[in-house]
Amino acid sequence: MLDPEFVKILVCPDNRTPVRVASEQEITDLNQKIEEGVLQNIGGRKVNGKLDGGLIREAGDRLYPVRKNIPVMLVEEAIQL
């Protein structure tokens, strides 16, 4: 689990808007798509490996994955929602 104070200082690297922690249901839904082999990141690569969590930017259209409690705040690794 990410520290809420840490999340408050993070922003989307693409448009600098705030992010929020993804719900368990949102992560479950994405992990299902990963298992099905149908989820790609913005960079066009297939997403492999279960997500531990995610950070969703303010608009709700992009998720930055969290793996091993580390947010991956790279635009090309983001997942379009």
DOKESE-377916 format. One record per atom (N, C-alpha, C, O, CB): atom name; x negated, y negated, z. Coordinates in steps of 0.001 Angstrom, whole numbers, plus 500000, padded with zeros to 6 digits. Glycine has a CB too. Layout:
ATOM at      X      Y      Z
ATOM CA      X      Y      Z
...
! end
This chain:
ATOM at      X      Y      Z
ATOM  N 499158 501186 500000
ATOM CA 500000 500000 500000
ATOM  C 499119 498760 500000
ATOM  O 498170 498655 500777
ATOM CB 500955 499997 501218
ATOM  N 499444 497832 499127
ATOM CA 498678 496599 499051
ATOM  C 499110 495635 500154
ATOM  O 500288 495549 500501
ATOM CB 498844 495946 497671
ATOM  N 498151 494929 500684
ATOM CA 498410 493921 501714
ATOM  C 499263 492803 501100
ATOM  O 498874 492223 500086
ATOM CB 497065 493350 502299
ATOM  N 500416 492494 501699
ATOM CA 501290 491447 501156
ATOM  C 500589 490093 501007
ATOM  O 500896 489341 500082
ATOM CB 502503 491287 502044
ATOM  N 499668 489778 501893
ATOM CA 498935 488508 501786
ATOM  C 498025 488511 500567
ATOM  O 497833 487476 499928
ATOM CB 498108 488249 503060
ATOM  N 497465 489672 500244
ATOM CA 496620 489816 499060
ATOM  C 497465 489638 497799
ATOM  O 497050 488954 496863
ATOM CB 495912 491199 499051
ATOM  N 498634 490243 497776
ATOM CA 499519 490145 496613
ATOM  C 499917 488686 496368
ATOM  O 500053 488271 495217
ATOM CB 500781 491021 496814
ATOM  N 500100 487920 497419
ATOM CA 500499 486511 497276
ATOM  C 499484 485685 496489
ATOM  O 499862 484701 495852
ATOM CB 500698 485890 498646
ATOM  N 498211 486059 496518
ATOM CA 497198 485275 495813
ATOM  C 496959 485760 494382
ATOM  O 496274 485097 493603
ATOM CB 495898 485313 496583
ATOM  N 497525 486915 494043
ATOM CA 497336 487449 492696
ATOM  C 498309 486800 491718
ATOM  O 499439 486464 492073
ATOM CB 497516 488974 492692
ATOM  N 497853 486631 490488
ATOM CA 498689 486105 489417
ATOM  C 498441 486926 488161
ATOM  O 497416 487595 488028
ATOM CB 498401 484596 489165
ATOM  N 499388 486862 487251
ATOM CA 499230 487508 485958
ATOM  C 498037 486865 485244
ATOM  O 497980 485641 485133
ATOM CB 500538 487388 485101
ATOM  N 497092 487662 484762
ATOM CA 495927 487073 484084
ATOM  C 496268 486471 482720
ATOM  O 495477 485708 482166
ATOM CB 494850 488125 483910
ATOM  N 497426 486804 482181
ATOM CA 497818 486302 480875
ATOM  C 498441 484913 480953
ATOM  O 498079 484020 480187
ATOM CB 498785 487260 480226
ATOM  N 499394 484730 481897
ATOM CA 500085 483436 481943
ATOM  C 500049 482763 483322
ATOM  O 500691 481734 483530
ATOM CB 501519 483621 481523
ATOM  N 499305 483342 484246
ATOM CA 499074 482762 485583
ATOM  C 500326 482633 486449
ATOM  O 500359 481810 487364
ATOM CB 498459 481410 485432
ATOM  N 501353 483436 486173
ATOM CA 502551 483421 487008
ATOM  C 502390 484423 488153
ATOM  O 501591 485354 488052
ATOM CB 503815 483748 486165
ATOM  N 503144 484240 489238
ATOM CA 503056 485156 490374
ATOM  C 503472 486581 489998
ATOM  O 504170 486804 489008
ATOM CB 503924 484650 491516
ATOM  N 503028 487522 490806
ATOM CA 503403 488921 490632
ATOM  C 504074 489421 491910
ATOM  O 503905 488852 492988
ATOM CB 502162 489792 490279
ATOM  N 504833 490495 491756
ATOM CA 505461 491144 492899
ATOM  C 505146 492634 492843
ATOM  O 504782 493165 491794
ATOM CB 507002 490896 492915
ATOM  N 505288 493289 493969
ATOM CA 505057 494727 494041
ATOM  C 506241 495444 493395
ATOM  O 507397 495134 493683
ATOM CB 504856 495194 495520
ATOM  N 505948 496391 492531
ATOM CA 506989 497185 491882
ATOM  C 507657 498094 492906
ATOM  O 507015 498573 493841
ATOM CB 506402 498019 490717
ATOM  N 508936 498322 492722
ATOM CA 509682 499205 493625
ATOM  C 509287 500664 493375
ATOM  O 508720 501002 492336
ATOM CB 511216 499018 493435
ATOM  N 509596 501502 494336
ATOM CA 509328 502938 494179
ATOM  C 510065 503484 492973
ATOM  O 509525 504314 492241
ATOM CB 509736 503714 495445
ATOM  N 511299 503031 492753
ATOM CA 512078 503513 491608
ATOM  C 511440 503098 490287
ATOM  O 511406 503885 489342
ATOM CB 513514 502986 491680
ATOM  N 510935 501870 490214
ATOM CA 510270 501424 488986
ATOM  C 509041 502281 488693
ATOM  O 508799 502644 487542
ATOM CB 509867 499941 489097
ATOM  N 508274 502603 489717
ATOM CA 507076 503439 489532
ATOM  C 507475 504862 489169
ATOM  O 506846 505477 488308
ATOM CB 506204 503441 490809
ATOM  N 508502 505389 489806
ATOM CA 508989 506734 489485
ATOM  C 509411 506816 488024
ATOM  O 509075 507779 487335
ATOM CB 510168 507117 490399
ATOM  N 510140 505818 487549
ATOM CA 510587 505796 486154
ATOM  C 509404 505760 485192
ATOM  O 509399 506471 484187
ATOM CB 511498 504591 485907
ATOM  N 508407 504942 485491
ATOM CA 507225 504868 484621
ATOM  C 506421 506157 484665
ATOM  O 505926 506608 483633
ATOM CB 506336 503692 485027
ATOM  N 506282 506757 485843
ATOM CA 505552 508017 485947
ATOM  C 506239 509122 485155
ATOM  O 505573 510004 484613
ATOM CB 505415 508430 487411
ATOM  N 507555 509080 485085
ATOM CA 508293 510054 484265
ATOM  C 507922 509883 482795
ATOM  O 507706 510867 482087
ATOM CB 509830 509889 484458
ATOM  N 507850 508636 482336
ATOM CA 507466 508368 480952
ATOM  C 506024 508794 480683
ATOM  O 505706 509272 479594
ATOM CB 507642 506882 480631
ATOM  N 505150 508620 481682
ATOM CA 503761 509061 481535
ATOM  C 503719 510575 481375
ATOM  O 503003 511088 480515
ATOM CB 502907 508620 482753
ATOM  N 504485 511295 482201
ATOM CA 504544 512759 482109
ATOM  C 505059 513208 480746
ATOM  O 504610 514221 480210
ATOM CB 505437 513329 483219
ATOM  N 505997 512457 480193
ATOM CA 506549 512777 478878
ATOM  C 505589 512414 477751
ATOM  O 505782 512831 476609
ATOM CB 507871 512055 478679
ATOM  N 504554 511639 478069
ATOM CA 503562 511255 477075
ATOM  C 504005 510145 476148
ATOM  O 503487 510019 475038
ATOM CB 503194 512430 476270
ATOM  N 504973 509324 476594
ATOM CA 505523 508298 475704
ATOM  C 505185 506867 476116
ATOM  O 505667 505921 475494
ATOM CB 507006 508446 475636
ATOM  N 504375 506695 477141
ATOM CA 504096 505339 477628
ATOM  C 502739 504852 477138
ATOM  O 501724 505530 477290
ATOM CB 504146 505297 479164
ATOM  N 502746 503649 476541
ATOM CA 501509 503025 476077
ATOM  C 501319 501702 476797
ATOM  O 502277 501075 477250
ATOM CB 501528 502817 474538
ATOM  N 500049 501288 476892
ATOM CA 499771 499974 477476
ATOM  C 499745 498932 476355
ATOM  O 499872 499268 475178
ATOM CB 498416 499981 478266
ATOM  N 499581 497694 476730
ATOM CA 499583 496609 475752
ATOM  C 498438 496748 474757
ATOM  O 498541 496301 473614
ATOM CB 499495 495264 476457
ATOM  N 497354 497367 475195
ATOM CA 496228 497601 474301
ATOM  C 496490 498684 473268
ATOM  O 495652 498937 472402
ATOM CB 495023 497962 475098
ATOM  N 497669 499334 473357
ATOM CA 498034 500358 472378
ATOM  C 497560 501759 472726
ATOM  O 497705 502680 471922
ATOM CB 497491 499985 471053
ATOM  N 497000 501928 473907
ATOM CA 496519 503247 474330
ATOM  C 497560 503946 475189
ATOM  O 498266 503317 475977
ATOM CB 495195 503121 475102
ATOM  N 497639 505255 475020
ATOM CA 498539 506069 475819
ATOM  C 498126 505985 477287
ATOM  O 496943 506098 477612
ATOM CB 498537 507540 475327
ATOM  N 499102 505786 478170
ATOM CA 498823 505717 479604
ATOM  C 498738 507146 480131
ATOM  O 499682 507926 480001
ATOM CB 499925 504890 480368
ATOM  N 497604 507474 480723
ATOM CA 497377 508794 481306
ATOM  C 497207 508657 482803
ATOM  O 496670 507658 483281
ATOM CB 496143 509477 480680
ATOM  N 497647 509623 483524
ATOM CA 497469 509612 484970
ATOM  C 498554 508841 485674
ATOM  O 498918 507732 485283
ATOM CB 496137 509035 485324
ATOM  N 499054 509446 486708
ATOM CA 500135 508891 487513
ATOM  C 499763 507533 488100
ATOM  O 498622 507305 488502
ATOM CB 500502 509855 488628
ATOM  N 500757 506626 488142
ATOM CA 500574 505326 488783
ATOM  C 500835 505471 490279
ATOM  O 501781 506144 490689
ATOM CB 501517 504252 488156
ATOM  N 500002 504843 491078
ATOM CA 500226 504802 492525
ATOM  C 501159 503651 492884
ATOM  O 501824 503669 493920
ATOM CB 498886 504662 493283
ATOM  N 501195 502663 492018
ATOM CA 502016 501474 492241
ATOM  C 501836 500541 491072
ATOM  O 501239 500899 490057
ATOM CB 501648 500767 493571
ATOM  N 502363 499327 491224
ATOM CA 502226 498357 490158
ATOM  C 502603 496973 490634
ATOM  O 503274 496798 491651
ATOM CB 503073 498751 488971
ATOM  N 502155 496002 489874
ATOM CA 502482 494599 490127
ATOM  C 503171 494062 488882
ATOM  O 502646 494159 487772
ATOM CB 501197 493754 490484
ATOM  N 504344 493499 489081
ATOM CA 505149 493003 487970
ATOM  C 505127 491485 487982
ATOM  O 505360 490851 489011
ATOM CB 506605 493532 488052
ATOM  N 504841 490912 486815
ATOM CA 504797 489452 486760
ATOM  C 506194 488864 486860
ATOM  O 507197 489548 486658
ATOM CB 504121 488982 485471
ATOM  N 506229 487591 487173
ATOM CA 507459 486860 487476
ATOM  C 508582 487081 486462
ATOM  O 509742 487205 486854
ATOM CB 507157 485401 487558
ATOM  N 508268 487131 485189
ATOM CA 509287 487313 484155
ATOM  C 509878 488723 484163
ATOM  O 510933 488953 483572
ATOM CB 508695 487014 482788
ATOM  N 509210 489665 484824
ATOM CA 509704 491029 484901
ATOM  C 509462 491852 483653
ATOM  O 510035 492931 483497
ATOM CB 511144 491010 485191
ATOM  N 508620 491354 482765
ATOM CA 508410 492031 481484
ATOM  C 507082 492773 481361
ATOM  O 506820 493405 480337
ATOM CB 508504 491038 480389
ATOM  N 506255 492703 482378
ATOM CA 504928 493326 482292
ATOM  C 504505 493821 483664
ATOM  O 504670 493128 484669
ATOM CB 503880 492329 481730
ATOM  N 503953 495038 483692
ATOM CA 503467 495628 484935
ATOM  C 501966 495884 484832
ATOM  O 501473 496419 483838
ATOM CB 504224 496941 485254
ATOM  N 501266 495493 485870
ATOM CA 499840 495800 485987
ATOM  C 499729 496994 486923
ATOM  O 500221 496945 488051
ATOM CB 499004 494558 486520
ATOM  N 499086 498069 486466
ATOM CA 499037 499289 487273
ATOM  C 498176 499137 488525
ATOM  O 497234 498345 488566
ATOM CB 498514 500434 486438
ATOM  N 498529 499917 489537
ATOM CA 497721 500040 490744
ATOM  C 497327 501503 490851
ATOM  O 498178 502392 490875
ATOM CB 498496 499545 492032
ATOM  N 496024 501736 490915
ATOM CA 495497 503098 491032
ATOM  C 494506 503126 492187
ATOM  O 493608 502290 492284
ATOM CB 494820 503569 489697
ATOM  N 494692 504108 493056
ATOM CA 493827 504247 494239
ATOM  C 493782 502948 495034
ATOM  O 492738 502543 495547
ATOM CB 492400 504658 493823
ATOM  N 494946 502307 495120
ATOM CA 495137 501063 495877
ATOM  C 494364 499872 495302
ATOM  O 494111 498892 496004
ATOM CB 494721 501277 497309
ATOM  N 493994 499963 494024
ATOM CA 493269 498877 493356
ATOM  C 494099 498385 492176
ATOM  O 494371 499151 491252
ATOM CB 491853 499347 492882
ATOM  N 494508 497107 492195
ATOM CA 495256 496569 491051
ATOM  C 494347 496419 489829
ATOM  O 493228 495915 489928
ATOM CB 495888 495206 491412
ATOM  N 494844 496861 488693
ATOM CA 494111 496735 487433
ATOM  C 494705 495532 486705
ATOM  O 495678 495653 485960
ATOM CB 494203 498061 486552
ATOM  N 494102 494380 486938
ATOM CA 494639 493115 486427
ATOM  C 493968 492732 485104
ATOM  O 493398 491650 484968
ATOM CB 494445 491989 487467
ATOM  N 494050 493640 484144
ATOM CA 493519 493402 482803
ATOM  C 494686 493399 481827
ATOM  O 495512 494311 481847
ATOM CB 492453 494482 482406
ATOM  N 494761 492387 480976
ATOM CA 495887 492254 480065
ATOM  C 496082 493505 479232
ATOM  O 497210 493977 479087
ATOM CB 495692 491059 479161
ATOM  N 495003 494056 478680
ATOM CA 495123 495213 477799
ATOM  C 495563 496492 478518
ATOM  O 495993 497445 477869
ATOM CB 493811 495456 477118
ATOM  N 495460 496521 479843
ATOM CA 495904 497672 480630
ATOM  C 497343 497537 481126
ATOM  O 497905 498488 481669
ATOM CB 494982 497868 481810
ATOM  N 497939 496361 480944
ATOM CA 499310 496127 481389
ATOM  C 500290 496982 480582
ATOM  O 500011 497389 479454
ATOM CB 499670 494633 481262
ATOM  N 501434 497236 481195
ATOM CA 502488 498030 480570
ATOM  C 503682 497109 480320
ATOM  O 504190 496469 481240
ATOM CB 502892 499260 481469
ATOM  N 504115 497053 479076
ATOM CA 505288 496247 478718
ATOM  C 506532 496934 479255
ATOM  O 506730 498127 479022
ATOM CB 505391 496044 477171
ATOM  N 507366 496203 479966
ATOM CA 508599 496781 480534
ATOM  C 509804 496458 479669
ATOM  O 510921 496861 479992
ATOM CB 508832 496263 481962
! end
